[in-house]
Amino acid sequence: MRTSSRTSGVLGTALLAVLLLAGCTGSGGDESLSDSAGANSAADVAPEAPAEAAGIRLDGAVEGDLREVITTGSLTLVAGDPRTAVQAIAELVESSGGRVESRSEHSAQDGSDASGQITVRVPAAQVTATVDALDSVGEVQDVSLDAEDVTATAIDLDARVQALGTSVARLEALMGQAATTADLLAAEKELTARQAELESLQSQRASLTDRVDMSTLHVQVVAEAPTATIRPAGFLGGLDRGWSALLTTIDGLVVVLGVLLPWIAVAALVALVVRIVVRRTRRRRAGGSPTDTGHAPLSDPDTGPGGSPRETKPLVEAGDRRG
């Protein structure tokens, strides 16, 4: 009896332990299932992150299609008639969806050939095609294209515009809920400042978008290709540079002399007139003195004609001779 009771007690204890272990396992499985389901539902409900929606990954990289790049370029076009070539370039750009920003033409003059300059804006996707199409107008030389990535600037402007737009909307709501005139005036003042800043940012963003969408090309049209001048090195090169510097200095001195010559002539004429006036004034002053009137000055009875003392003899001696 004792053995059976002990055996039954051991079996009961083992059965209880198995039941407890099964209960814990089931509870843990249910919790893990519920957590997994909650995570899945949260993932389904959570909205897409703004950065990922804008094509920006969390590591800071930007997808290639969403990069914003400003392309500018310059080139030289050699054509027999530069004025006709400028007109052909303008028509070519306008036909491809672009526009002319500036245009100038210069006729041939003494010592210089005809030339022209034109600045055009073409769609960013048509830059290469436009440069290739210019071969039909003339000989394309010295092509230079520069690309500037402004993606970070564009993202910053977009974020600031969005933040200011939200702030303006809140201020407009506060103006509608203002209870006093002071609150209304304060909200209106702040709203005006925010709107001005928002419009400024929107203008900057529009300008940036225009430069990204429309690339700029500067085209110089000449009749003859510029020739490169190679100067000798060493002693001959130094002699050539020294001679060029001397000619430049002489040219500068001649220009300065040409500028000063009219002033020197006027100054000399004024000095001559002043000298003549001074001479006449001195002569008039000298003509009023006694020596220039033609009358002899009155002489002193005690002096001779030359101003020397007159010689007199004592009266006693004259009386003796008479006697």
LOMARLUM-340223 format. One line per field, with one value per residue (C-alpha): residue number from 1; residue in one letter; x, y, z. Coordinates in nm, 3 decimals, always signed. Example, Ala and Ser with C-alpha at 12.3 -4.5 7.8 and 13.67 -1.06 7.14 Angstrom:
BEGIN
k: c(1 | 2) $
r: c(A | S) $
X: c(+1.230 | +1.367) $
Y: c(-0.450 | -0.106) $
Z: c(+0.780 | +0.714) $
end
This chain:
BEGIN
k: c(1 | 2 | 3 | 4 | 5 | 6 | 7 | 8 | 9 | 10 | 11 | 12 | 13 | 14 | 15 | 16 | 17 | 18 | 19 | 20 | 21 | 22 | 23 | 24 | 25 | 26 | 27 | 28 | 29 | 30 | 31 | 32 | 33 | 34 | 35 | 36 | 37 | 38 | 39 | 40 | 41 | 42 | 43 | 44 | 45 | 46 | 47 | 48 | 49 | 50 | 51 | 52 | 53 | 54 | 55 | 56 | 57 | 58 | 59 | 60 | 61 | 62 | 63 | 64 | 65 | 66 | 67 | 68 | 69 | 70 | 71 | 72 | 73 | 74 | 75 | 76 | 77 | 78 | 79 | 80 | 81 | 82 | 83 | 84 | 85 | 86 | 87 | 88 | 89 | 90 | 91 | 92 | 93 | 94 | 95 | 96 | 97 | 98 | 99 | 100 | 101 | 102 | 103 | 104 | 105 | 106 | 107 | 108 | 109 | 110 | 111 | 112 | 113 | 114 | 115 | 116 | 117 | 118 | 119 | 120 | 121 | 122 | 123 | 124 | 125 | 126 | 127 | 128 | 129 | 130 | 131 | 132 | 133 | 134 | 135 | 136 | 137 | 138 | 139 | 140 | 141 | 142 | 143 | 144 | 145 | 146 | 147 | 148 | 149 | 150 | 151 | 152 | 153 | 154 | 155 | 156 | 157 | 158 | 159 | 160 | 161 | 162 | 163 | 164 | 165 | 166 | 167 | 168 | 169 | 170 | 171 | 172 | 173 | 174 | 175 | 176 | 177 | 178 | 179 | 180 | 181 | 182 | 183 | 184 | 185 | 186 | 187 | 188 | 189 | 190 | 191 | 192 | 193 | 194 | 195 | 196 | 197 | 198 | 199 | 200 | 201 | 202 | 203 | 204 | 205 | 206 | 207 | 208 | 209 | 210 | 211 | 212 | 213 | 214 | 215 | 216 | 217 | 218 | 219 | 220 | 221 | 222 | 223 | 224 | 225 | 226 | 227 | 228 | 229 | 230 | 231 | 232 | 233 | 234 | 235 | 236 | 237 | 238 | 239 | 240 | 241 | 242 | 243 | 244 | 245 | 246 | 247 | 248 | 249 | 250 | 251 | 252 | 253 | 254 | 255 | 256 | 257 | 258 | 259 | 260 | 261 | 262 | 263 | 264 | 265 | 266 | 267 | 268 | 269 | 270 | 271 | 272 | 273 | 274 | 275 | 276 | 277 | 278 | 279 | 280 | 281 | 282 | 283 | 284 | 285 | 286 | 287 | 288 | 289 | 290 | 291 | 292 | 293 | 294 | 295 | 296 | 297 | 298 | 299 | 300 | 301 | 302 | 303 | 304 | 305 | 306 | 307 | 308 | 309 | 310 | 311 | 312 | 313 | 314 | 315 | 316 | 317 | 318 | 319 | 320 | 321 | 322 | 323) $
r: c(M | R | T | S | S | R | T | S | G | V | L | G | T | A | L | L | A | V | L | L | L | A | G | C | T | G | S | G | G | D | E | S | L | S | D | S | A | G | A | N | S | A | A | D | V | A | P | E | A | P | A | E | A | A | G | I | R | L | D | G | A | V | E | G | D | L | R | E | V | I | T | T | G | S | L | T | L | V | A | G | D | P | R | T | A | V | Q | A | I | A | E | L | V | E | S | S | G | G | R | V | E | S | R | S | E | H | S | A | Q | D | G | S | D | A | S | G | Q | I | T | V | R | V | P | A | A | Q | V | T | A | T | V | D | A | L | D | S | V | G | E | V | Q | D | V | S | L | D | A | E | D | V | T | A | T | A | I | D | L | D | A | R | V | Q | A | L | G | T | S | V | A | R | L | E | A | L | M | G | Q | A | A | T | T | A | D | L | L | A | A | E | K | E | L | T | A | R | Q | A | E | L | E | S | L | Q | S | Q | R | A | S | L | T | D | R | V | D | M | S | T | L | H | V | Q | V | V | A | E | A | P | T | A | T | I | R | P | A | G | F | L | G | G | L | D | R | G | W | S | A | L | L | T | T | I | D | G | L | V | V | V | L | G | V | L | L | P | W | I | A | V | A | A | L | V | A | L | V | V | R | I | V | V | R | R | T | R | R | R | R | A | G | G | S | P | T | D | T | G | H | A | P | L | S | D | P | D | T | G | P | G | G | S | P | R | E | T | K | P | L | V | E | A | G | D | R | R | G) $
X: c(+0.000 | +0.281 | +0.456 | +0.145 | +0.077 | +0.432 | +0.408 | +0.082 | +0.232 | +0.530 | +0.304 | +0.084 | +0.379 | +0.516 | +0.175 | +0.144 | +0.489 | +0.401 | +0.079 | +0.256 | +0.524 | +0.264 | +0.075 | +0.385 | +0.478 | +0.131 | +0.126 | +0.462 | +0.352 | +0.034 | +0.227 | +0.475 | +0.191 | +0.012 | +0.332 | +0.393 | +0.040 | +0.065 | +0.389 | +0.239 | -0.066 | +0.152 | +0.360 | +0.044 | -0.093 | +0.231 | +0.264 | +0.561 | +0.850 | +0.886 | +1.249 | +1.172 | +0.873 | +1.103 | +1.345 | +1.607 | +1.736 | +1.823 | +2.195 | +2.173 | +2.190 | +1.954 | +1.812 | +1.959 | +1.631 | +1.566 | +1.900 | +1.881 | +2.175 | +2.241 | +2.425 | +2.606 | +2.828 | +3.022 | +3.155 | +3.306 | +3.146 | +3.338 | +3.114 | +3.169 | +2.891 | +2.863 | +2.545 | +2.364 | +2.497 | +2.360 | +2.017 | +2.036 | +2.133 | +1.835 | +1.596 | +1.750 | +1.715 | +1.358 | +1.260 | +1.391 | +1.186 | +1.447 | +1.473 | +1.729 | +1.856 | +2.088 | +2.219 | +2.471 | +2.614 | +2.913 | +2.984 | +3.329 | +3.540 | +3.892 | +4.124 | +3.850 | +3.619 | +3.247 | +3.148 | +2.852 | +2.759 | +2.440 | +2.328 | +2.050 | +1.852 | +1.771 | +1.598 | +1.846 | +1.775 | +1.852 | +2.196 | +2.400 | +2.163 | +2.176 | +2.556 | +2.564 | +2.308 | +2.528 | +2.763 | +2.513 | +2.556 | +2.936 | +3.245 | +3.210 | +3.528 | +3.629 | +3.324 | +3.301 | +3.013 | +2.988 | +2.737 | +2.655 | +2.458 | +2.205 | +2.001 | +2.083 | +1.987 | +1.658 | +1.572 | +1.650 | +1.433 | +1.146 | +1.162 | +1.165 | +0.879 | +0.672 | +0.746 | +0.658 | +0.341 | +0.232 | +0.317 | +0.117 | -0.184 | -0.166 | -0.140 | -0.443 | -0.634 | -0.520 | -0.640 | -0.984 | -0.982 | -0.843 | -1.054 | -0.907 | -0.788 | -0.434 | -0.418 | -0.551 | -0.292 | -0.006 | -0.111 | -0.153 | +0.196 | +0.356 | +0.155 | +0.276 | +0.639 | +0.596 | +0.419 | +0.700 | +0.962 | +0.756 | +0.724 | +1.099 | +1.175 | +0.923 | +1.088 | +1.430 | +1.293 | +1.131 | +1.458 | +1.649 | +1.396 | +1.423 | +1.803 | +1.778 | +1.517 | +1.672 | +2.048 | +2.248 | +2.477 | +2.707 | +2.800 | +3.065 | +3.051 | +3.362 | +3.454 | +3.798 | +3.926 | +4.159 | +4.520 | +4.733 | +5.052 | +5.351 | +5.621 | +5.983 | +6.136 | +6.475 | +6.665 | +6.461 | +6.140 | +6.259 | +6.366 | +6.026 | +5.844 | +6.068 | +6.008 | +5.633 | +5.647 | +5.844 | +5.591 | +5.307 | +5.475 | +5.537 | +5.180 | +5.061 | +5.284 | +5.154 | +4.798 | +4.877 | +5.046 | +4.745 | +4.519 | +4.736 | +4.818 | +4.490 | +4.529 | +4.890 | +4.787 | +4.511 | +4.747 | +5.012 | +4.755 | +4.636 | +4.996 | +5.066 | +4.762 | +4.858 | +5.212 | +5.090 | +4.855 | +5.130 | +5.369 | +5.112 | +5.034 | +5.401 | +5.443 | +5.146 | +5.284 | +5.627 | +5.474 | +5.333 | +5.679 | +5.858 | +6.145 | +5.913 | +5.720 | +5.990 | +6.034 | +6.359 | +6.331 | +6.369 | +6.728 | +6.834 | +6.989 | +7.277 | +7.345 | +7.469 | +7.306 | +7.435 | +7.334 | +7.686 | +7.739 | +7.787 | +8.129 | +8.112 | +8.384 | +8.381 | +8.238 | +8.547 | +8.766 | +8.524 | +8.536 | +8.910 | +8.929 | +8.688 | +8.896) $
Y: c(+0.000 | +0.230 | +0.150 | +0.222 | +0.546 | +0.659 | +0.562 | +0.751 | +1.059 | +1.060 | +1.022 | +1.305 | +1.535 | +1.453 | +1.509 | +1.848 | +1.952 | +1.854 | +2.052 | +2.361 | +2.339 | +2.306 | +2.609 | +2.829 | +2.723 | +2.800 | +3.137 | +3.230 | +3.119 | +3.322 | +3.633 | +3.592 | +3.548 | +3.855 | +4.063 | +3.950 | +4.035 | +4.377 | +4.451 | +4.353 | +4.570 | +4.863 | +4.822 | +4.821 | +5.133 | +5.333 | +5.595 | +5.610 | +5.814 | +6.160 | +6.099 | +5.771 | +5.927 | +6.195 | +5.935 | +5.991 | +5.688 | +5.687 | +5.675 | +6.018 | +5.895 | +6.023 | +5.825 | +5.915 | +6.027 | +6.272 | +6.452 | +6.819 | +6.943 | +7.283 | +7.256 | +7.552 | +7.552 | +7.766 | +7.706 | +7.881 | +7.851 | +7.936 | +8.047 | +8.242 | +8.489 | +8.528 | +8.737 | +8.471 | +8.203 | +8.385 | +8.396 | +8.025 | +7.941 | +8.137 | +7.952 | +7.616 | +7.679 | +7.802 | +7.499 | +7.267 | +7.435 | +7.684 | +8.060 | +8.336 | +8.520 | +8.773 | +8.837 | +9.075 | +9.110 | +9.312 | +9.401 | +9.386 | +9.697 | +9.810 | +9.551 | +9.328 | +9.067 | +9.029 | +8.845 | +8.771 | +8.642 | +8.469 | +8.322 | +8.064 | +7.848 | +7.496 | +7.206 | +7.014 | +6.694 | +6.866 | +7.010 | +6.742 | +6.728 | +7.107 | +7.113 | +6.839 | +7.023 | +7.335 | +7.147 | +7.217 | +7.593 | +7.606 | +7.445 | +7.390 | +7.448 | +7.482 | +7.318 | +7.340 | +7.198 | +7.226 | +7.048 | +7.163 | +6.934 | +7.142 | +6.853 | +6.942 | +7.305 | +7.202 | +6.966 | +7.237 | +7.491 | +7.243 | +7.166 | +7.533 | +7.613 | +7.329 | +7.436 | +7.798 | +7.693 | +7.499 | +7.796 | +8.033 | +7.801 | +7.788 | +8.165 | +8.204 | +7.969 | +8.168 | +8.489 | +8.335 | +8.239 | +8.569 | +8.698 | +9.047 | +9.311 | +9.288 | +8.917 | +8.974 | +9.245 | +9.033 | +8.733 | +8.948 | +9.099 | +8.760 | +8.626 | +8.907 | +8.833 | +8.460 | +8.514 | +8.744 | +8.486 | +8.212 | +8.408 | +8.473 | +8.103 | +8.012 | +8.259 | +8.106 | +7.760 | +7.866 | +8.020 | +7.707 | +7.489 | +7.706 | +7.678 | +7.303 | +7.254 | +7.500 | +7.482 | +7.787 | +7.794 | +8.084 | +8.074 | +8.299 | +8.316 | +8.423 | +8.435 | +8.281 | +8.044 | +8.216 | +8.115 | +8.024 | +8.227 | +8.035 | +8.260 | +8.144 | +8.061 | +8.148 | +8.460 | +8.522 | +8.486 | +8.740 | +8.977 | +8.946 | +9.014 | +9.310 | +9.458 | +9.412 | +9.580 | +9.873 | +9.921 | +9.903 | +10.167 | +10.399 | +10.355 | +10.446 | +10.755 | +10.867 | +10.829 | +11.032 | +11.301 | +11.315 | +11.363 | +11.635 | +11.826 | +12.025 | +12.122 | +12.229 | +12.447 | +12.617 | +12.673 | +12.827 | +13.062 | +13.176 | +13.233 | +13.442 | +13.663 | +13.714 | +13.810 | +14.070 | +14.225 | +14.245 | +14.415 | +14.678 | +14.748 | +14.803 | +15.041 | +15.252 | +15.279 | +15.375 | +15.643 | +15.847 | +15.913 | +16.262 | +16.123 | +16.029 | +16.367 | +16.549 | +16.843 | +16.899 | +16.912 | +17.238 | +17.289 | +17.422 | +17.770 | +17.643 | +17.360 | +17.349 | +17.207 | +16.861 | +16.879 | +16.969 | +17.257 | +17.597 | +17.760 | +18.116 | +18.356 | +18.580 | +18.927 | +19.083 | +18.958 | +19.094 | +19.440 | +19.452 | +19.387 | +19.669 | +19.911) $
Z: c(+0.000 | +0.088 | -0.244 | -0.449 | -0.267 | -0.327 | -0.694 | -0.736 | -0.568 | -0.801 | -1.105 | -0.985 | -0.937 | -1.281 | -1.439 | -1.269 | -1.391 | -1.750 | -1.735 | -1.602 | -1.870 | -2.145 | -2.012 | -2.013 | -2.365 | -2.496 | -2.327 | -2.476 | -2.819 | -2.794 | -2.689 | -2.972 | -3.216 | -3.084 | -3.101 | -3.456 | -3.555 | -3.387 | -3.568 | -3.899 | -3.841 | -3.732 | -4.044 | -4.253 | -4.082 | -4.050 | -4.327 | -4.560 | -4.421 | -4.581 | -4.673 | -4.844 | -5.016 | -5.155 | -5.287 | -5.016 | -4.835 | -4.466 | -4.547 | -4.716 | -5.075 | -5.340 | -5.627 | -5.965 | -6.120 | -5.835 | -5.842 | -5.941 | -6.149 | -6.305 | -6.636 | -6.793 | -7.099 | -7.343 | -7.691 | -7.991 | -8.334 | -8.651 | -8.939 | -9.259 | -9.176 | -8.796 | -8.814 | -9.017 | -8.782 | -8.477 | -8.637 | -8.721 | -8.361 | -8.227 | -8.458 | -8.367 | -7.993 | -8.018 | -8.223 | -7.950 | -7.677 | -7.557 | -7.556 | -7.620 | -7.312 | -7.482 | -7.831 | -7.987 | -8.338 | -8.459 | -8.820 | -8.973 | -8.911 | -8.988 | -8.841 | -8.698 | -8.849 | -8.793 | -8.477 | -8.253 | -7.910 | -7.804 | -7.472 | -7.489 | -7.246 | -7.360 | -7.180 | -6.967 | -7.156 | -7.489 | -7.411 | -7.586 | -7.880 | -7.918 | -7.914 | -8.177 | -8.390 | -8.398 | -8.631 | -8.905 | -8.850 | -8.831 | -8.688 | -8.313 | -8.112 | -7.748 | -7.592 | -7.211 | -7.002 | -6.623 | -6.397 | -6.043 | -5.812 | -5.612 | -5.473 | -5.111 | -5.167 | -5.328 | -5.040 | -4.784 | -4.965 | -4.994 | -4.622 | -4.526 | -4.761 | -4.616 | -4.257 | -4.326 | -4.505 | -4.196 | -3.973 | -4.193 | -4.179 | -3.798 | -3.772 | -3.996 | -3.765 | -3.460 | -3.621 | -3.656 | -3.287 | -3.155 | -2.865 | -2.837 | -3.077 | -2.936 | -3.007 | -3.357 | -3.433 | -3.296 | -3.502 | -3.813 | -3.769 | -3.732 | -4.024 | -4.250 | -4.163 | -4.222 | -4.553 | -4.676 | -4.584 | -4.747 | -5.071 | -5.074 | -5.034 | -5.300 | -5.538 | -5.469 | -5.527 | -5.854 | -5.974 | -5.880 | -6.060 | -6.371 | -6.375 | -6.330 | -6.601 | -6.851 | -6.903 | -7.012 | -7.316 | -7.409 | -7.779 | -7.935 | -8.313 | -8.506 | -8.873 | -8.825 | -8.561 | -8.314 | -8.365 | -8.068 | -8.039 | -7.908 | -7.766 | -7.755 | -7.421 | -7.274 | -7.374 | -7.689 | -7.492 | -7.235 | -7.512 | -7.677 | -7.351 | -7.277 | -7.622 | -7.581 | -7.240 | -7.386 | -7.666 | -7.417 | -7.198 | -7.494 | -7.604 | -7.256 | -7.246 | -7.586 | -7.462 | -7.148 | -7.358 | -7.588 | -7.287 | -7.131 | -7.451 | -7.469 | -7.104 | -7.159 | -7.457 | -7.256 | -6.961 | -7.190 | -7.346 | -7.003 | -6.889 | -7.201 | -7.142 | -6.778 | -6.875 | -7.128 | -6.872 | -6.612 | -6.855 | -6.951 | -6.588 | -6.509 | -6.803 | -6.694 | -6.345 | -6.479 | -6.717 | -6.424 | -6.260 | -6.300 | -6.503 | -6.790 | -6.825 | -7.033 | -6.786 | -6.604 | -6.232 | -6.052 | -5.938 | -5.606 | -5.628 | -5.429 | -5.666 | -6.022 | -6.324 | -6.249 | -5.890 | -5.777 | -5.529 | -5.699 | -5.633 | -5.476 | -5.380 | -5.080 | -5.134 | -4.981 | -5.257 | -5.519 | -5.355 | -5.351 | -5.722 | -5.798 | -5.602) $
end
